Amino acid sequence: MSKSIVRIEGLSHRYTSNWAIRDINIEIAENSIVGLLGSNGAGKSTTMNILCGSLNQTEGRVYINGIDMKAEPQLAKREIGFLPQNPPLYMDLTVDEYLYYCAGLRLMPKTAMKQAIDEVKERCGVAHFSKRLIKNLSGGYRQRVGIAQAIVHKPGVVVLDEPTNGLDPNQVIEVRALIRDIARDRVVIFSSHILTEIQLLCKEIKMIENGRIVFSDTMDAFNNYIEPHSMIVHFGNMPAAGELEKIHGVVNTQILSDRLARVFFNGDQDISEHIVAQSIQQGWRLREISFEKNSLEEVFKLLSQHSSQH
Ligand SMILES: Nc1ncnc2c1ncn2[C@@H]1O[C@H](COP(=O)(O)OP(=O)(O)OP(=O)(O)O)[C@@H](O)[C@H]1O
């Protein structure tokens, strides 16, 4: 396995009496782009705030590049950039003023600042707005400035908490492209409650629910959970009882009306072809097949049950 850049061990946190996150263990290797998926209140921001040293955990350890965030926060923070859910933008500063201010906070040497800021503005597509007040930028450009401050000190890890939240569809596409670009030379971890956001960008997914990691694997493995395993089939002539079950790949059926049947199948990719072929042969007059995908809520439920059995 390639070198581990982020290691989270037994991380738990409680704000008051209830645990917001419980026993989170995550290991992230070099060159990864990892999505943290969870519904509202699942514990994404808590995990990210601790990971970036903005919040002190109740229990557990976080290591960035081998450096313990709690024991050596200044050193560890040099290795990590953070765009919190509510970006800490100063509306009355210009883009330049703000980025110089952030570079200063990151303890960058003064001599290195200009070049680093010029590079980051170019990369994030905000160079032409250098002298513009942040309050006069659109949501998409503010988010770009937020991302610029997260990478100005060239960290090996960047954490983005719901970076596309609240943006319009065009802005989402642009910010997504920017995330893909910055992930070319560093680890990027970002959170979302929207599955497609994560599917479009990530090779790895961690799913958090009720403060616990309920799934941690590749995107391909996750996709198996949401692959359809049932379909609604509309026939002109409903097959006789037991006929559908004879088709290769069909495991069960449910008759919904005199023309509609729900067909459960074993994941066979060619299932619709089998049904079409059989229908032609038997004169069932097939009208329509529609696959039933698991909703995200169902996937959450499935995985939460799965994890509580282990
Ligand atoms: N400052 C706080 N004080 C008390 N409880 C908090 C605080 N911040 C978060 N919580 C609680 O901790 C749990 C996890 O919240 P967290 O913000 O980490 O979830 P999230 O997945 O980021 O959700 P969202 O997408 O809605 O921000 C929730 O039950 C939330 O109500």
The ligand as a MOL file (V3000), in Angstrom:
LIG
                    3D

  0  0  0     0  0            999 V3000
M  V30 BEGIN CTAB
M  V30 COUNTS 31 33 0 0 0
M  V30 BEGIN ATOM
M  V30 1 N -21.5080 23.1840 18.3760 0
M  V30 2 C -22.3100 22.1560 18.5960 0
M  V30 3 N -22.8820 21.9630 19.7960 0
M  V30 4 C -23.6920 20.8990 20.0460 0
M  V30 5 N -23.9800 19.9460 19.1350 0
M  V30 6 C -23.4410 20.0800 17.9140 0
M  V30 7 C -22.5840 21.1900 17.5800 0
M  V30 8 N -22.2010 21.0370 16.2960 0
M  V30 9 C -22.7870 19.9070 15.8420 0
M  V30 10 N -23.5220 19.3330 16.8070 0
M  V30 11 C -24.2820 18.0730 16.6940 0
M  V30 12 O -23.3690 17.0370 16.3480 0
M  V30 13 C -23.9340 16.1470 15.3860 0
M  V30 14 C -23.0650 16.1100 14.1470 0
M  V30 15 O -23.0850 17.3760 13.5140 0
M  V30 16 P -22.1960 17.7650 12.2640 0
M  V30 17 O -22.3420 19.2400 12.0330 0
M  V30 18 O -20.8310 17.2350 12.4590 0
M  V30 19 O -22.9100 16.9340 11.1070 0
M  V30 20 P -22.8170 17.1160 9.5300 0
M  V30 21 O -22.7780 15.7490 8.9720 0
M  V30 22 O -21.6960 18.0250 9.1740 0
M  V30 23 O -24.1960 17.7810 9.1660 0
M  V30 24 P -24.5050 19.0790 8.2870 0
M  V30 25 O -24.2990 18.6760 6.8840 0
M  V30 26 O -25.9430 19.3540 8.6200 0
M  V30 27 O -23.5650 20.1420 8.7580 0
M  V30 28 C -25.3380 16.6590 15.1250 0
M  V30 29 O -26.2100 15.9390 15.9430 0
M  V30 30 C -25.2790 18.1170 15.5490 0
M  V30 31 O -26.5320 18.5520 16.0040 0
M  V30 END ATOM
M  V30 BEGIN BOND
M  V30 1 1 1 2
M  V30 2 1 2 3
M  V30 3 2 2 7
M  V30 4 2 3 4
M  V30 5 1 4 5
M  V30 6 2 5 6
M  V30 7 1 6 7
M  V30 8 1 6 10
M  V30 9 1 7 8
M  V30 10 2 8 9
M  V30 11 1 9 10
M  V30 12 1 10 11
M  V30 13 1 11 12
M  V30 14 1 11 30
M  V30 15 1 12 13
M  V30 16 1 13 14
M  V30 17 1 13 28
M  V30 18 1 14 15
M  V30 19 1 15 16
M  V30 20 2 16 17
M  V30 21 1 16 18
M  V30 22 1 16 19
M  V30 23 1 19 20
M  V30 24 2 20 21
M  V30 25 1 20 22
M  V30 26 1 20 23
M  V30 27 1 23 24
M  V30 28 2 24 25
M  V30 29 1 24 26
M  V30 30 1 24 27
M  V30 31 1 28 29
M  V30 32 1 28 30
M  V30 33 1 30 31
M  V30 END BOND
M  V30 END CTAB
M  END
